[in-house]
Amino acid sequence: MKRILRYSLEFLVSFFIVQFFHCAKWFSPSDQSNVILNRTLIKLDRSEQSNLSFNTVMEPYDTIRDDLAREMFTKIRVLCWIMTAPRNHWKKARHVKNTWGKRCNKLIFISTETDNRLPTVKIAAVEGYDNLWGKTREAFRYIWEHYREEADWFLKADDDSFVILENLRYYLSIFNTSDPLYFGHKFKAYIKSGYMQGGSGYVLSKEALRRFVEIGLQNPTICSATEWPEDVEIGRCMENLKCKGMDTRDSYGRDRFLPVSLPIHLTLGIAEDTWLWDMHPSYYPIQRGFDCCSDTAIGFHQLTPSDMYLYDYLIYRVNPYGVKDVRSDIQTRPHPPPDVKLQEPPFPGPSAADLIWLKELKNRERSELDRFGQTESENYSDENFQDNDK
């Protein structure tokens, strides 16, 4: 009986992830002849993954083919730099390059060793978790000195992160990079104004990066030269430099940057005794189940190499027949989180048409959630999930 229940739950979780990714996608390729993913890739063990080359390309078509996505790609330039280490160049970093990294305007891998296959930028730092802050400082310094004119926004991510660049550009479209801003999933520990968790990625505006390099790194009382971890320290620097950490939730209060793996968010698996609550409590309430995550989600964390290709396939290639993305009808701007007043900058108020569309969408979503909850809620109790993990 337990085995049957476990298989049923695994099927339902997979189904939910497919539906979530369909809602999260921004554009759909018209050529359906290339939608078949090599299924064996998802089942590869570590030894088999090592046979994939650095230049493996899972998408044989131009990923920036939709007109709107192409326009956003040109107007909102995002530099992505990936924190990696020599032992992970082959095991993790190359899979970022082969999947979501190709959608960055500029992609840079920061390491302590040169590797021309990625390639990497070698910086003078010591490897190890305790030294990530020093590595981050030198990475941002290098990027400011060499690439400041090639991007407007600067994304830091890990080699187990996945970022939907189209949704990031959409979200950033209402902000000005000349303002001192930074974005991510906000935690409230250690720093009064909070800090952005590093795993799902965080983004600095050009002005925030300028202040960090030209002011913060020159003054250890503003940006410490020795403390750690790096995401806490970058948050402390941003606060001292008067850079505003923005609320990145959507109008329903759903997260765009997800600090733990997506299945945990979707399956109500975040218990209040986990590290997410005890050590780094989220600045805003974390919602669970279908309400966990925005349909314009941006950053994901804790992915395996196989997950990278799975996410890429589900987001950019799977197109449920007859299911329409309603957002393509109205080119609306992102709406503010529920506890932010519409008239306050930097969020513009939605138009009358947007409000009607948003109300209809919300009612439809809530109706579906209520209907699902009445018939399936017993399958998703915390007790059932705990039993399945035994």
N, C-alpha and C positions, 0 to 999 in steps of 0.2 A: 504493500500500500504506500509505504514511504517513497519507494522508487517511482511509482506512478505519479505521485504528487510532485516529486522533484522534477520529473520530465515535463509535467504540465506547466510548472512554474517557469522552467527554463524557456519553454516555448513562448509563454506569455511575455516574459521579459524581452526576448528577442523581437517579438511583435511590437512592443511598445517602443523599442529603440528605433525600429524601422519607421514607425509613424512619427516619432519625434524628429528624426532627421529629414523626413519629407517636409515637415513644417518649417524646419530651419533653413532649407535650401533657398538660395536667391535666384538662381537661374537654372534652366534645363537645356541640355544639348539637344539639338534637333536630330542629329544623326544617331539613330538607335542601333546601328550595326555594330557598335563597339561597346555595348553595355554588359558584356559577359566578363566577369572577373574570374581569374584563375583560382578556383576554389581551393586548390591545394595550398595556396599561399597562406591562407588563414590557419591551416593545420600544421604549418612548418614548425619543427622544433628548432632549437637554437643552432644545432649543427647544420640543418638544411638552410636556415636563413643566411648563414655565412657564405653560401654560394651565390647570393644575389650581388650583382655588381653595384658600384656606387652610382652608375648612370642608368639603372633600371628606371624606365618611365612607364607607369601603369596606365597613363592616359595618352593615347596616340593623337589626340586632337588638341587644339588651342583652348586652354581652360578659360581664357578671357574672350569668349566669342559673343556673348550677349551684349547688346548695345549699351544697356544701362551699366552693367558690370564693367564694360570697357571704359565708359566715360568716368566712372568712379575710380577706376584704376589709374587713369591719367590725372584726375584732379586731386585725389587724396592719396598722396604718396606715402607709403608705409615702409620703413626700413625694419626688418626683423633680424634681431641678433639672437643666436641660440647659444646658451651656456652648455658646453659639453666638456668632455675630458678625453685624454688619449685612449683610454680603455673603451670608450663609447663611440668613437668615430665610426667604426664598422658596425657595432652592435645596435646603435640607436640613431645617431645623427644622420646617417645617410637616408634613413627612412623618412625623416622630416624633409630632406631635400627632394625625395621622390614623390612626396604627396603634397601637403599643404604649403610647404615652403616655396614652391614654384609660383605661388600667387602673390608673394611679396614683391614690392617694387625693387627692393634690394635685400638679399639674404646673406648673412654673415655668420660664420661659426667661430666662436671664441674658445680657444683652448690654450694649453701651455706647451703644445708641440705642433710643429708644422706638418700638415698633411695635405698634399696637393690634390688628392683625390676628391676632397670635399669642395673647395679647399678650406683650410682653417686660417684664422689670424692668430699668430702666436703672440701672447702677451707675457710680460714679466710678472708672474704670480706663482704661488705655491698651490698645488692641487690639494683637495680635501674640503670637507664640508665646513670646517672651521675657518677656511680661507676664502669662502665664496664672496665675502664682502670686498676684499681686496681685488679679487678677479673682476667683480662688477664695476668697481671704481675705474680700473684700468680699461675695461671694455668701453664704458661710456666716454672716457677721455679720448680713446682712439677713434671712436665713431664721430665724435664732435670735431676732431681735428681733420678727419679725412672725408667725411660724408655729410656734413651738415647741410650742404646745398643740394643733396640728392634726395632728400626726403623731408616731409613735413611733420611726421609722427614717428616715434621710435619705440618699437615693441621689443621687450625682453621676454623670452620664453625658454623653457627647458627642453632637453632632448626627449622628454616623454610627454610633451604638451602637443595639443592640436588646436589650431586657430582657424576659424572661418573668416577669411580676410574680407569677403564681400559684406558680411554683417558688421565687421569692425569698421569698414569704411562708411557704411550706412549710418552707424551710430555716431562716428566722428564728424559726419557731414554738418552737424548743427553747431559745432564748436570752432573756435579760431585758434590755430596753432601758435599765434603770437601771445595768447594768454597763458599764464603759468598753471597748467593743469596736468593731473595724471589720473589714470583709470585702472581699474581691476576689481577684484573681489576684496572688499574691505573687512579687515579684522579690527577689533577694538582693544586688544591687549597691548600693554607697554607704552602706547603713545596716545595722548589725549584726543587727537583728531583721527586716530586710526591709521592703519597702513594697508597696502595692497599685497595680498598673498602672492608669492612668486610662482607657484606651480602652474596656475592657469594663465599666467602671463600678466604683465602690466605695461602700460603705455604712457610715455611722456610726450608732452607737446614740445615743440622746438624751443619755446621760451623756458619751459621747465628744465630741459636738458642744458640750455645755455647757463642758467643760474647754477645748476648742479656743478658743471665743469668749471666755469669761470669764477664762481664765487665760493660754492660749497667746498670744492676740493682744495681750495687755497687756504681754507680756515678750518682747522680741526675742531674748533668749538661749534661750528655749524654742521659739519659732516665728519664724524669720527673716522680716524684712519685705522682703527684696530678692532672695533666691536663687530659682533655678528649676532644673528644671521642677517643675510643681505637684504631680505625684503623688509625686515624691521628697520634696518639702518637707512635704507632708501626712503622709507616713510618718515623717519625722524628728520632726514635732510630736507625732504619736501616741506614738512611742517615749518622747520627753521627758515626755509627760503621763501615762505609764504606762497607755496604752490598748493592749490586746492585739490584735494582728493575727491573725485566726483562719485556720486551715487550712480552706478551703472545698471541698476535694476530697470525692468520695463514698467509699464503703467499698471500691471497687476502685481508688482512687487516680486516678480520672478527673476532669478539670477541670469545674467549673461556670461559671467565668468564663474566657472564651477570648480570649487577647490578640491573636491574629491572625485572619484571616478563616476561616470554617468550612471551606471547601473545602481550604485548606492543611492544616488539622488532619486532615481525613478522608482525604486522598490521599497521606499520608506526605510532604508537601511541605516539612516543616520541616528544612532542612539545617543542619548545625552551623556553617556559615559565614554564617548570616543574623544580622541585628541582634538577634534574639531570644536567640541564644546569646552573641554577642560582646559586645554592649553591656549587655544587661539579662538575664543568665541567670536562668531561672526558679528559684525557691526549691526547688521539688520537681521530680522528673523529669517531663518532658512526654511523654505517651504518644501514639502515632500510629495512624492508621487507625481501625478501629472502636473501639479502646480509648481513643481520644483524649478522649472527651467523655461526661459523665454523661447519663443519661436524665432527670435533673432539672436540666439545664443552665439557667443563669440569664442570663449576659451575653455578648453577641456584639459584635464590633468590625469596623470597616472595611466597612460596608455602603453601597451606593449607594442613592439614593432608590427605584429600582425594586426593589432587594433588600428594602427595608422591607415592601413590599406582598406580595412573594413569600413571605417568612418568615411574615408575618401569615396569609396564605392557607393555607400548608402546616400551620402549627401549629393554627389555630383552625377550619379548615373542612374539611380533607381527613380523611376517616374510612375507612380501608381496610375493605371489607366482610368481616365474619367474623373480624376481628382484634381481640382483646380486650385492654384495658389491665389487666394483672393487678393493678396497684397499687390498683385500686378495691375489690378484695376485702378487703384488710387495711389499715386506717387506721394505718399504721406511721409512726413518726417517722424523720427522717433518721438514717442510721447514720454513725458516725465514720469518718474516713479509716483506711486499713489499719494505719498505724503509730501510732495513738492508742489508748491502753488504754481499754477500754469502761467501766471503773469510774471513770475520772477525769472530773470536771466540765469543761465544761458539757454534755458529751454523755451522755444517759441510756443505759443498756444496753438492748438490744432484748429483747422478750419471747420466750418459748419459741416461740410461734407465728410471730413475726417471723423468728426464726433458721431455722426449717424452711422458710418461704417464701423467705428469702434464699438458702439453700443450693440449693433446687430451681431458682430463677431463675438463679443463677450457673452451675450445671451445664448448664442448658439453653443459656445464652448461650455458654459455652465450647465446647459441642458444636457449635453452629452456626458459631462462628468457626473451629474446627478443620476442619469440613467445607468451609467456604468457602475456607480457605487452601489446601487440597489441590487444589482445582480451578481457582482463579482467581489464585493468587499471582503467576504469571508476568505477568499483566496489570498488576500494580501495583508493579513494580520501579521504583526511583528512575531507572534508566536509561531506561525507557520514558517516564516523565514528562518527563525532561530532553529526550528526542528530540522530544516533542510541542511543547515550548516553543520549538523552534528555528524 
